[in-house]
Amino acid sequence: MCALLALPGSAVGRAQGTSTQSRAAVSGAAFDAQRAYNHAAHLVEFGPRPPGSDAIHKAQHFIVEQLQAAGCQVSEQEFHAPTPLGSITMKNIVAMAPGKSPSIVMFAAHYDTVRMPGFVGANDGAGGAAVVLELARHFCSKQNAMTIWLAFFDGEEAQGQWTDRNSIRWSKENSTMGSRDLAARLALSGNLKKLKAMILVDMVAAHGVQLRRDSESTMWLNDLIWAKAKSLGFAGVFVDEMQTVGGDDHFSFLKRGVAASDLVDLGYPSWHTPQDTMDKIDPQSLQAAGQTLLAVLPAIGQRGAK
């Protein structure tokens, strides 16, 4: 997660954490939160993963390996990003799952970490990527009603040599590089017109996660996601309150006219600190995010067909 414009104004519900999740009525295929947790742990084991590092190259190999094992068609898309540190070679990874309709729904996450000593990004980087990896296992093993793309973005974080989170200087030019590159490629190829919805899975994995509606995300898409979460018993996680996200990967698609929603807990206390480690991650939080996204897809397909 690169920038916060406004923190949520209310902490109501954080204490209850994921207590509603044990009462969730799971519809359809179950999301395997333990597998997702293991994916996150594996990524964290590589250490800090800033763009261009040896650790992020290991993370790329791991993500591609998992996607191929799930039966996905995988595209590795390298690009060169100008940054305050010079040109850095980055890589987006995009998996494609077949669909009866050419209309596309994209689930996405970033997998890089901010360039800061000791920052391993368990929630901010690994957790979201882990959810999307587990979604891939479901979608790539079958033909879906819609075509599903699963995108893993490099270069989401503000590029610079930072000492702590207070030193980070975010701008639209030095961040969200992977999502901007992919959105531009889709526009050039013509596939952007087929993209009906983009859901960004950012900081969703921590204990007591609270996901509020981003005020700049697409209203109808937010409505579908939060309604589905409530129906599954996850209203304590998908809180029906508003927040404003100052900058994130979904804006790269919103600006090009694509419906997009951002799932991110702006109140996460360990954001951009060395304390963002695996002990902060809760499989029940991964379950709430993953199961909701699996279950909401048919409703998105119906809306996109209108």
Order of alpha helices (4+ residues) and beta strands (2+ residues): alpha-alpha-beta-beta-beta-alpha-beta-alpha-beta-beta-alpha-beta-alpha-beta-alpha
